Amino acid sequence: MSQWKIGDVKISRVIEMEAVWDGGMLLPNATAENVKREADWLYPTFADETGKIKLSIHALVIESQGKRIVVDTCIGNDKTRSNPEWNKLQLPFLEDLKKLGYPRESIDCVMCTHLHLDHVGWNTMWQNGKWVATFPNARYLIGGTEWDFFSRAEDEFLKAPVDDSVRPVMAEGRVELVDEKRKITDEVWLESTPGHTPGHFAIRISSKGQEGVVTGDLMHHPIQCRYPEWDDNFDVDLPLAKKTRRSFCERYADTGTLVLGTHFATPSAGKIVKKGDSFRFVPA
């Protein structure tokens, strides 16, 4: 478990799984050789000695002004997925959430940075033969642009998680389609960061002069601070995603903003610093 404070805002991380990946599966340029060249700042926290990258799949719970907000809901249990390591999971995510003091009934809001399968899975759970809202008292906030894109998708990779993890909560009347003007509280709001998906959001946090931002998947790994223009196999608009990454790094570098990487391995949070014509990520 990791927890942080940004002014009056409390943030807790709930891990579904952590793993070591062949970087090339995600970032074609993240070969073992290229990753090992960055070992002076990536190893051992974000890469292993063989040049593989470390990633985490986790949710963040943000407490702000009396609201409990879950940002991204991981893969979920019982979901049929093409990746065998993610198929029909039986993991203690809800138990871990409860141990932190957040029983599912206590969540007020679920915010999905985008609608890929590892960000919406725990939106729903299998109960009495159907998918139902995991968080029965929550409003689910989903980008309107994101919904327009994913609701029309026919590719199974995009379609399946929408069918079992988004449409059921829409059918229950729990979804609010939002844009970047939406404030969740006075301390937490949305920041448009398109490219990975058309309606992707980062989450901004500001309280008592302290600043934070949740990346979502505008970047998956800290090496993308060093190389914002590297291709990402899951970006739907490669040129726009690269522009968004560099802009994000330029905006937050050397500002003291706590950056919470949605897939960054433990400790997952840190600061972006300027170095030469690029950037580095320094864990908190």
C-alpha positions as CSV (number, residue, x, y, z in Angstrom):
1,M,0.0,0.0,0.0
2,S,1.1,3.5,-0.8
3,Q,-0.5,6.8,0.4
4,W,0.2,10.4,-0.3
5,K,-1.1,13.8,0.8
6,I,-1.5,16.8,-1.4
7,G,-2.7,19.5,0.9
8,D,-5.9,18.2,2.3
9,V,-6.3,15.6,-0.4
10,K,-5.4,12.0,0.5
11,I,-4.5,9.5,-2.2
12,S,-4.3,5.7,-1.7
13,R,-3.1,3.1,-4.2
14,V,-4.7,-0.3,-4.5
15,I,-2.6,-2.7,-6.5
16,E,-4.3,-5.4,-8.6
17,M,-1.0,-6.8,-10.0
18,E,2.6,-5.9,-10.7
19,A,4.7,-7.5,-13.3
20,V,7.9,-7.4,-15.4
21,W,7.4,-6.9,-19.1
22,D,9.4,-7.2,-22.3
23,G,9.4,-3.5,-23.0
24,G,9.1,-4.0,-26.8
25,M,5.6,-5.5,-26.3
26,L,4.4,-2.0,-25.2
27,L,7.0,0.4,-26.6
28,P,8.8,-0.9,-29.7
29,N,11.9,1.1,-28.9
30,A,12.1,-0.2,-25.3
31,T,14.4,-3.1,-26.3
32,A,16.5,-4.6,-23.5
33,E,19.5,-2.9,-24.9
34,N,17.9,0.6,-24.9
35,V,16.4,0.1,-21.4
36,K,19.8,-0.9,-20.0
37,R,21.3,2.3,-21.4
38,E,19.0,4.1,-18.9
39,A,19.9,1.8,-16.0
40,D,21.5,4.7,-14.0
41,W,18.0,6.1,-13.2
42,L,15.6,3.2,-14.1
43,Y,17.3,0.3,-12.3
44,P,16.2,-1.3,-10.0
45,T,12.9,0.6,-9.4
46,F,11.5,0.7,-13.0
47,A,13.5,-2.0,-14.8
48,D,15.4,-5.2,-13.9
49,E,19.0,-6.1,-14.7
50,T,18.0,-7.8,-17.9
51,G,16.5,-4.7,-19.4
52,K,12.8,-5.6,-18.9
53,I,10.5,-2.9,-17.6
54,K,8.4,-3.1,-14.4
55,L,4.8,-2.1,-14.6
56,S,1.9,-1.9,-12.1
57,I,-1.9,-2.2,-12.6
58,H,-3.5,-0.3,-9.8
59,A,-6.4,2.0,-8.8
60,L,-6.1,5.3,-6.9
61,V,-8.6,6.3,-4.3
62,I,-8.7,10.1,-3.9
63,E,-10.4,11.6,-0.8
64,S,-11.4,15.2,-1.3
65,Q,-13.9,17.4,0.4
66,G,-15.9,14.5,1.7
67,K,-15.9,12.5,-1.5
68,R,-14.2,9.2,-2.2
69,I,-13.2,9.0,-5.8
70,V,-11.8,5.8,-7.5
71,V,-9.6,6.6,-10.5
72,D,-9.5,3.7,-13.0
73,T,-10.7,0.3,-11.9
74,C,-8.0,-2.1,-13.3
75,I,-8.9,-5.4,-15.1
76,G,-11.5,-7.0,-12.8
77,N,-12.5,-10.5,-11.9
78,D,-14.3,-13.0,-14.1
79,K,-13.8,-11.0,-17.3
80,T,-13.1,-12.9,-20.5
81,R,-9.9,-11.5,-22.0
82,S,-7.6,-12.6,-24.8
83,N,-4.5,-12.1,-22.7
84,P,-4.3,-15.4,-20.7
85,E,-2.7,-13.7,-17.7
86,W,-5.7,-11.3,-17.5
87,N,-8.4,-13.8,-18.3
88,K,-11.0,-14.8,-15.7
89,L,-9.0,-13.3,-12.8
90,Q,-9.8,-14.2,-9.2
91,L,-7.9,-11.5,-7.3
92,P,-8.6,-9.9,-3.9
93,F,-8.9,-6.4,-5.2
94,L,-12.2,-5.6,-3.3
95,E,-10.9,-7.2,-0.1
96,D,-7.7,-5.0,-0.4
97,L,-9.8,-1.9,-1.0
98,K,-11.9,-2.7,2.1
99,K,-8.8,-3.3,4.2
100,L,-7.8,0.3,3.4
101,G,-11.1,1.5,4.7
102,Y,-12.9,1.7,1.5
103,P,-15.7,-0.8,1.2
104,R,-17.2,-0.7,-2.2
105,E,-20.5,0.8,-0.9
106,S,-18.5,3.8,0.4
107,I,-17.3,5.1,-3.0
108,D,-19.0,8.2,-4.2
109,C,-17.4,8.5,-7.7
110,V,-15.6,6.4,-10.3
111,M,-13.5,8.3,-12.8
112,C,-12.2,6.4,-15.9
113,T,-9.3,8.2,-17.5
114,H,-10.2,6.2,-20.6
115,L,-12.0,3.0,-21.6
116,H,-9.3,0.4,-22.2
117,L,-9.8,-2.9,-20.5
118,D,-7.3,-2.4,-17.6
119,H,-9.0,0.8,-16.6
120,V,-12.7,-0.2,-16.4
121,G,-12.7,-3.8,-15.2
122,W,-13.9,-3.3,-11.7
123,N,-16.6,-1.0,-12.8
124,T,-18.7,-4.1,-12.7
125,M,-18.8,-7.4,-10.9
126,W,-20.6,-10.7,-11.7
127,Q,-23.6,-11.2,-9.5
128,N,-26.7,-13.4,-9.8
129,G,-25.9,-14.2,-13.5
130,K,-25.2,-10.7,-14.7
131,W,-22.8,-7.7,-14.6
132,V,-23.8,-5.1,-12.0
133,A,-22.2,-1.9,-10.7
134,T,-19.4,-2.8,-8.3
135,F,-19.8,0.5,-6.5
136,P,-23.6,0.8,-6.0
137,N,-23.6,4.3,-4.6
138,A,-21.2,5.9,-7.1
139,R,-21.6,8.1,-10.1
140,Y,-19.4,6.9,-13.0
141,L,-17.7,9.7,-14.9
142,I,-16.8,8.9,-18.5
143,G,-15.5,11.2,-21.2
144,G,-18.1,12.0,-23.8
145,T,-15.5,11.9,-26.6
146,E,-14.2,8.6,-25.2
147,W,-17.7,7.1,-25.2
148,D,-18.4,8.3,-28.8
149,F,-15.3,6.4,-29.9
150,F,-15.5,3.2,-27.9
151,S,-19.3,2.7,-28.2
152,R,-18.9,2.4,-32.0
153,A,-15.8,0.1,-31.8
154,E,-16.2,-3.3,-33.4
155,D,-12.7,-4.6,-32.7
156,E,-13.0,-7.1,-29.8
157,F,-10.1,-5.6,-27.8
158,L,-12.0,-2.3,-27.6
159,K,-15.5,-3.7,-27.6
160,A,-15.4,-6.4,-25.0
161,P,-14.6,-4.2,-22.0
162,V,-17.3,-1.7,-23.0
163,D,-19.9,-4.5,-23.2
164,D,-19.1,-6.0,-19.8
165,S,-17.8,-3.1,-17.8
166,V,-19.4,0.1,-19.2
167,R,-22.7,-0.6,-20.8
168,P,-24.1,-2.3,-17.6
169,V,-23.5,0.7,-15.4
170,M,-25.0,2.9,-18.1
171,A,-28.0,0.7,-18.1
172,E,-28.3,1.3,-14.3
173,G,-28.3,5.0,-15.0
174,R,-25.0,5.6,-13.1
175,V,-22.9,7.1,-15.9
176,E,-22.4,10.8,-16.5
177,L,-20.7,11.8,-19.7
178,V,-18.2,14.6,-19.1
179,D,-15.7,16.9,-20.7
180,E,-12.6,18.6,-19.4
181,K,-14.7,21.4,-17.8
182,R,-16.0,18.9,-15.2
183,K,-14.7,19.5,-11.7
184,I,-15.1,16.5,-9.4
185,T,-14.4,18.7,-6.3
186,D,-12.9,22.1,-6.0
187,E,-9.6,20.2,-5.5
188,V,-9.9,17.6,-8.2
189,W,-10.6,18.1,-11.9
190,L,-10.0,16.7,-15.4
191,E,-7.3,17.7,-17.8
192,S,-7.7,16.8,-21.5
193,T,-4.7,14.6,-22.7
194,P,-5.8,13.0,-26.0
195,G,-3.7,10.7,-28.2
196,H,-3.6,7.4,-26.3
197,T,-7.3,7.4,-26.9
198,P,-9.5,10.3,-28.3
199,G,-11.0,11.4,-25.1
200,H,-8.2,10.5,-22.6
201,F,-8.0,12.5,-19.4
202,A,-5.4,13.1,-16.7
203,I,-6.6,14.0,-13.3
204,R,-5.4,17.2,-11.6
205,I,-5.2,17.8,-7.9
206,S,-4.5,21.0,-6.1
207,S,-4.9,21.8,-2.4
208,K,-3.3,24.3,-0.1
209,G,-0.6,25.3,-2.6
210,Q,0.4,21.7,-3.3
211,E,-0.1,20.1,-6.8
212,G,-0.5,16.7,-8.2
213,V,-1.5,14.9,-11.4
214,V,-2.5,11.4,-12.3
215,T,-1.1,10.4,-15.7
216,G,-3.6,7.8,-16.9
217,D,-2.1,6.2,-20.0
218,L,-0.7,9.3,-21.6
219,M,2.5,7.4,-20.6
220,H,2.9,3.9,-19.3
221,H,6.4,3.9,-18.0
222,P,8.9,6.5,-16.8
223,I,11.2,5.9,-19.8
224,Q,8.6,7.9,-21.8
225,C,9.7,11.0,-19.9
226,R,13.2,10.5,-21.4
227,Y,11.7,9.6,-24.8
228,P,8.3,11.2,-25.2
229,E,8.4,10.6,-29.0
230,W,8.8,6.8,-28.7
231,D,5.8,5.0,-30.2
232,D,3.4,3.2,-27.9
233,N,1.7,0.2,-29.4
234,F,-1.6,1.1,-27.8
235,D,-1.9,4.8,-28.8
236,V,-4.7,5.3,-31.3
237,D,-3.2,8.6,-32.6
238,L,0.6,8.3,-32.5
239,P,1.5,11.9,-33.5
240,L,-1.0,13.4,-31.1
241,A,0.1,11.1,-28.2
242,K,3.7,12.1,-28.7
243,K,2.8,15.8,-28.7
244,T,0.7,15.3,-25.5
245,R,3.5,13.5,-23.7
246,R,6.1,16.1,-24.4
247,S,3.6,18.9,-23.5
248,F,2.8,17.1,-20.3
249,C,6.5,16.8,-19.3
250,E,7.2,20.4,-20.2
251,R,4.2,21.6,-18.2
252,Y,5.1,19.7,-15.0
253,A,8.9,19.4,-15.1
254,D,10.7,21.2,-12.2
255,T,7.4,22.5,-10.8
256,G,7.3,20.3,-7.7
257,T,4.0,18.7,-8.9
258,L,3.6,15.1,-7.6
259,V,3.1,12.9,-10.7
260,L,1.2,9.6,-10.0
261,G,1.9,7.2,-12.8
262,T,-1.1,5.0,-13.5
263,H,1.2,2.1,-14.5
264,F,4.4,3.1,-12.9
265,A,5.8,0.4,-10.6
266,T,6.2,1.0,-6.9
267,P,6.5,3.7,-5.6
268,S,4.4,4.9,-8.6
269,A,4.7,8.6,-7.6
270,G,7.5,11.2,-8.1
271,K,8.6,14.3,-9.9
272,I,9.4,15.1,-13.5
273,V,12.7,17.0,-13.9
274,K,14.2,18.7,-16.9
275,K,17.5,17.2,-18.1
276,G,19.1,18.6,-21.3
277,D,16.5,18.6,-24.1
278,S,14.4,15.9,-22.3
279,F,13.2,14.8,-18.9
280,R,13.7,12.2,-16.2
281,F,11.3,10.8,-13.5
282,V,12.5,10.9,-10.0
283,P,10.5,8.6,-7.6
284,A,9.1,10.2,-4.4
